[in-house]
Amino acid sequence: MTNSSTSDSALGVAMLRRPRRLLGNMVLAWVRPMLRADVRPLPSLLEAGFFAKLDGGDDEELRSRLEAVFTSLGADGGAEVTGLHRVRARLEQITYKYGLLGNSWPHAAGGLAFRIASRLAAGRGITFDILVLRSGEAIAPHAHEGTVSGMLVVEGEVGFRTYDVTGASGEDALLKPGLAGKYGPGGLSTSSTAYHNLHWIHGFAPVNYIFRFTVTNLGEARAESAARSAARHYCVPGEVLPGGFVRGRWSTEREAKATPFPLAGLAIIDSAA
Ligand SMILES: [Fe+2]
């Protein structure tokens, strides 16, 4: 293919994308007031995600909203809004994650406006999914730029280790420990740039289902596709420093994934109690 035909086809794709984006924006302007007015927890949470992502809303406000919604849902609410009983057989065949959007939502989660909005949201870096971790599987320690995320244990027993990244110099990071526990159903962890940004997750039960909401690329510092590929910064927590801080080391994905989740000193958290 010549350079000119390559640029012609790229131009053609861009010309097709633009009207689709504009149409999507028009539909969003129509459904967002309905999300705001919906009394169910997820439509208004999704609207809060749009507000932070598209209207410059505060990311810390979104995180605390997310924490409140996940706390109020608990494990039973999480199972209900994800339709866990309905998708369980499918999840058993899945490695890692099952996306929730459009028609994959049960009615308990939201109505037509929510289904449409969640599909449009996925293209804008705002996603809901169910993470599936088998016993011994982990999500290696990593931090994000411009991301708010929350995880709710719906079933199983999950290890969360989280840290605030309070400083960085060269290969080192200064970390302030946050969560360090084994969490049963109802346990949750939320993160933002300023709060528990570094997180490390480990599955303890034979199978663990985690409901997750994520808003990436807040401030839209990057194109959406570039933001997804640059999503994680791996950092391995190391020795404890005076004052209770921990030294972290920025590392490759391979090094982080090869580091075992430390089992010592984990609190047992019964969130259902
Ligand atoms: Fe993450």
Residues whose N, C-alpha, C, O or C-beta is under 5 A from the ligand:
A	BS01	LIG	none
